[in-house]
Structure formats: C-alpha cells, structure tokens
Amino acid sequence: MRETLKYMAFGGLQKIGLYRRKRAQHHDKAIVLTYHGIVPEVPPGEEFEHRNFVTTAQFEAQIQFLLKHYRPLKAEDFYLPEGDIRGGFLITFDDGFRNNYRYAMPILKAYGLQGCFFITTNLIGTRDYLWTEQVTLLLERTARPQVVLDLDGQPQTFPLQTAQQKEQASQSIRKRLKMLPSGELAAVMGQLKTQLDDVSLTVGWDEEERYLFMNWEEVRGMIEGGQLIGAHTHNHPMLATLTEAESRSELLLCKEAIERETGRPCLTLSYPNGERENYNQMNIRHLKELGFKCAFTQVPLYNDPQTDRYQLHRVNISLKMSLPIFEAALCGVV
C-alpha cells in the first residue's frame, strides 16, 4: 500500500509537469547516475539484499528515458578541456560485480553508450564479499541469538532473533563501522566473524548472480565492449578514515592493478560510499598526485562546468524506483 501511494504521488507530480519544469531550469547541467548491480529479476523475499540493484527491464526503461531527455556523455567529458557536459548524462557502476558484465554491458552496447565501471581491485577474481556485505550476511544468516561488539569503548549487544532485529543491527553496525579507522574496523570485523562463525563468507554457487565479482578477463571484456574501467580503491575503505600512507596505498594499488591488467590508463575514481564525510582534501591531493583526472562522490546534485572535478555529483539508483520516482530523483525532487 505504501509503495502504491508513493507511486501515485510521484506519478501525479509527473502529470502536472513539475519534472519537465525542473529539467528546463537545469538544462545546462549534467546528471551522473550511480548503479551497483543488475539482474534479470529479483527473487521474492530478497528485496533488501538487492536494494541497490535494478532489474534489466528497469535499466533499459531508464536508459530510454535518459536518451529522450538528455544527451549521452563519457567520463572524459568531465575533465578534458574541450569536454561539454551541459544537458548530458553519464551512467556509472560501482564495485565491480560480474552481473555488470553479463547484463549491463550488453544493454549499454545496444544503445551505443559508454558506462564507467568503478572496480574494487582486491576483490576482482575472488569469491569474497565486500566487507559491508560481510556484515549484513553474518547478521542475516546466523542462528546466534545476539552479537556483542566493542563500539565506542564499551560492549554493545545487538539482538538477532527476528528478521527486523537483524536488519536494524546491520544498518546500525555498518553505519558506525564506516566511520572507524582501519585498525578499529578490522578489530570489530574480527569480533563479528568469531561470534558468528556459523556463517560462510565465501560466495556460494547459488548466489553468484548477486555477489560474485568480475575476473580480470571479464574486466578486459568490458573495455573491448566499449566501456570504461575506473578505480573504486583496492579494499573499499572509507578513505577519510585512513592515514596518509593508507590513503595513498589504497589509491595507488588500485590504479596500478587496473593499468597492469588492462593496459589502459586509469584516470577516474569513485569514492566508496561517497558522501561528504567519506573523503577529504588529503585524499583529493593524493588523487591529483597519482594522475587521476576526476572523481565522483555520492552527493545527489547536478554538475555544471564549475563543479570541482574531484567532487563530481551522482544520484544513486535503487530497486524501488519506479519510472516516476526515477524521474523525480534526477530532478532533485526525491
């Protein structure tokens, strides 16, 4: 019922022309979209696990909408002197999941589009989960009734007896871990893995569609398919929590791996998580020193020629976005 009412409300705003007027106001600006994963369909009951995914049908409908109202851009348009981003859109994907290769690339090729795929290089070719997803899966899949973690200098208990408790624990713990220095983060992750050791942290054969990362052959296949590969760090840390040496290492290891494996320069990056508190001026200085030409945040605003090219804005696209809600998000209404 709630989703139906939401759909009707945003559909009503669409019908009265609000989104059209908003687009006209910002006709000289560019929109960048963030995707993470894409699947043909989401299995019933797995909406939370796929919350940052879209279906192939959604993705194609969104591309058709974008092509009707904007003009396609490439990442280089944001940093080359002759680049003109006005009135354009760019599609980006974060993390490096294999489903990007299997489902997103063929659709982009069919429409003659180049997306930018930001990859977490230490996970390429592995059966590991992102550390943020390790947290969620440990909590979701454990049979343990609770977990006790040392946070903020004192033990805190999180009950895990219902699906709602597990989801709440996941959201709370992930939010707090994202702000911890790397050493403290590793310590808490160790506590989680020790206490919830009834859960496997290897991607199973039956969940590859959702969680498996590309291998390097597939990454190279993306380039052959006309797509661009960018950096998303080596281990997916929140860059603002790192020391000077850690920040430089994360960026350099990622850039070097991409360039070594693809034979192409790596000039673009998206910040993990990408909110304003997740990166800082030290990280930006390192990007410039290492030869990156631009970087994308997750701050949901438009971009214009004056936008700092190391703090470019993006709008996150999620599973629950019907086309009217998608249109509203692009206009800044959501």
Phi, psi and omega in degrees: 000314182299316180293324178296315179297320179297316179299316181295320181296311181290328175296323178295318177297325177296316184294328181275002173088012182299314184293323178298318179293320178298316179298320180296322179296330185244031185296339182265011182246168181243149177244135176241132184253139176253122170244162175238305181221163182212134180222157178300319176203156180265124179301142178305136178086358182248026182296322181294316179298330183255021187300329179259021177255170167227161173273163178299324179294317176301312184300315181293320178296322179292320177297317179299320177296313181300316181293335179284328189245346182224173175247146185288142178241166168244161181302324182297337178297340182274349181229342177287143181305325181272001182294137179235107185264357187299129177072017186249173175223151176227134177261129177232152174233136178256151168100304179111029181292148180297331179298336174299317180291318186285325189240320182286313184302313180300324179291315178299317178299319182298331180259007178069031184251148172251117173267166176245121185250110182268120189246147176267101198293329182288348179259350180295129179079011179250174172248030179268159173263154165306148183297326179295325179282333172301317179301308182300315184289322175302315182288320182292320192262349182289152172262000179291144183282343182196168172223142181242120184238145175275101179233137180057033174080008179210152180291137178231134184259133177241112177291145185225040186265346178229162178299322179294318178298320180294318179294318178296318179297317180300312182296317182293313183292315180299319180300319182284323180294329181295344181259359185273145170301158188302322180295317179291322177300314180298323180294316180291321176299323177297320177298316180300312183294325180290314183285330183249049186281009174272003182247130176283140177247032173245130181300122180282160181298331183275000180234017179299323183303324182271316196248342188287139177273158173298160165259176186291329176298320178290324176300315177296326176296327176298316180295316178299332178274011175089010182262164180251139177254127177237177185267144174227029185075175184273321185236004180066043173278165168281111191301328182293343181273355188269157171285171178305311182294320180294319180298310181298319181297314180302316182287317183292315180301319180294310181300314182295320180297315180297315182292323179293317186278336183251339185073014180241149176293142176254110189242353185234154179214149166242137181286131173304133184070308165078006175280167189302328182279357185264358177212164182213182184293331175298315178298318180296319177300317179297319178302314180296316181296328182272358174095011174289144183260336177199163180213146186247134177265191170237033176272118191277076178227171173286167171240143173228176183301342180268353180296133177306121185289352173260006175220048180290147187266151176217153176251125181280134181252131186234170185300324187279004182277104167291170182299319175298322178290321175303312180297319178297319180297319179294332181270358181081014180279329179266000000 
